[in-house]
Amino acid sequence: MKNIKKFTVLLMLIFTTAVTASWFGSGEDKKDTETKANKEKTAEECEIPTFAKAIGHEDQWLLHNGCPPREKTEEAVKSK
């Protein structure tokens, strides 16, 4: 019974620590995510992998990886 009480107290301590950390924003800074999102990706970074082409998810892959739409990517590749 004593071990169950210790375990319960430990779980409550972990939970309250996690909640407090989320309230005070100890996670990733919003400035960092904004600068990462605004960074222009190169054509090499936005090259669509074969598996995405095989299942027809080229546009979703580009969107998920923060790349410009396909028309802009193809123009950048052709210009090089």
Residue pairs with C-beta under 8 A, 6 or more apart in sequence:
21 27
36 66
37 66
39 66
41 65
41 66
41 67
41 68
43 73
43 76
43 77
43 80
45 65
45 67
46 62
46 65
46 67
46 68
46 73
47 77
48 58
48 61
48 62
48 70
48 73
49 61
52 58
52 60
52 61
58 70
59 69
59 70
61 67
62 68
62 69
62 70
62 73
67 73
